[in-house]
Amino acid sequence: MSSNLAAKLRTGTQKSHTAAENVGFMKCFVKGVVDKDCFAKLLSNLYFVYGALEAGIENNRNHPVVGVMYFPELNRQAALEEDMEFYYGKQWRARIKPSPATQTYLNRLQQLVTHAPELLIGHAYTRYMGDLSGGQMLQAIAQSGLKLTGFQGTSFYNFEQIPDKKAFKDKYRQALNFVPVDDATADKIVAEANYAFQLNMQIVQELEGSLIKAIGQVMFNTLTNTRSVGSTEVATS
């Protein structure tokens, strides 16, 4: 059974991709302006998000829909734990907590785990495909901007179990097309993927106040005053 879900997700999230690229924090990041405290906070929020997402997928690995997209080699939580120790030290667990926007995201994931686990695919697609695509560029920018050596502080972007990212993304998209869903459910997964973009953007936007304090309002305005037409979909094709 082929649902053509991969193509539906790709075309159905293009506007969200472009909107995500135009968030001020990300525009600064892409231009090499990375504040260490803001970056550490972003990763700490993602630690909570991936913990919830990966537990939800793991607990539903025998679900007829979720099971088709069960790829534990994607899991990011352990890598994020390494990053948390790098930025916050051995006692990192006591030093981090989810931001308000992150808590909203966690509430949504919990709701899906309980009531509609098949929609977790929308969140997995949005996060992991981004991590395997633009995330690789962001890693290089963070390493350069923060003068990090090796994968210290950027383990999150390092997929040790996926040496060939392009081949894996092709495999992932092929698997999406064998997810046993009808058109109505496919549309719900696409809608959820768009909501995942929105939730992720809110987490990033929350950090802009701290970034402006670090770099100044004038610099922030200069870096963010042009609108990108959206390169993410082009880059991931």
C-alpha positions, 0 to 999 in steps of 0.5 A, a space after each residue: 500500500 502506497 500513500 504517497 505520504 512523502 510527497 504530501 509532506 514535502 509539498 505540504 510543509 514548504 511554506 512552513 519551511 520558509 517561515 522557519 528559515 525566516 525566524 530572526 534567531 535562525 537568520 542570525 545563526 545561518 550568518 554565523 552569529 551564534 551566542 553560546 548561552 542561547 545555543 546551549 539553551 536551544 539544545 536544552 529545550 531540544 533535549 526535552 523535546 526529543 526525550 518525549 518524542 523518542 519515548 513516544 515512538 519507542 512505546 508505539 513501535 508495534 503500532 501499525 503506523 508508527 512501527 513502519 517509521 521506527 528508526 532508532 538510529 535517528 535517536 538524539 537524546 543520548 547525543 543531547 545528553 553529551 551536549 548538556 554535560 559539555 555546556 552545563 557540567 556534570 550536574 546538568 540535569 539540575 540546571 535545565 528545565 523546559 521553557 514555556 514554548 517547550 512545555 507547550 510542545 511536550 504537552 502536545 507530544 503527550 497528547 498524541 502518544 495517548 490519543 493519536 500516536 500515528 500523528 507522531 510521524 509528523 513531528 519525527 519527519 519535521 525534526 529528523 529530516 531537518 537535522 539530517 539536512 540543514 542541521 549539518 550546515 548548522 553544526 559547521 556554523 556552531 563549531 566555527 562560531 563557538 570555536 568548538 573542536 570535534 563534536 564537542 557541544 554539537 553531538 546533537 547534529 552528529 548521526 554516528 549510526 547514519 554514515 550516508 545521510 542522503 541514502 538514509 533520507 531516501 530510505 526514510 521517504 520510501 518508508 513514508 510511502 508504505 505507512 498504512 494510512 488513508 488520505 484523511 489520516 495522511 492529511 492529518 499527518 501533514 497538518 501535524 508536521 506543520 504544527 511541529 514547525 510552528 512549535 519549533 519556531 516558537 521555541 526559537 523565537 523565545 530565545 531572540 530576547 537573549 540573543 538581542 541582549 548578547 549582540 545588540 538590537 542594531 546588529 540583530 536588525 541588520 542581520 534579519 531585515 531581509 526575507 529568505 525565499 526558502 532554501 530548505 526544500 531545495 537543499 533537501 531534495 
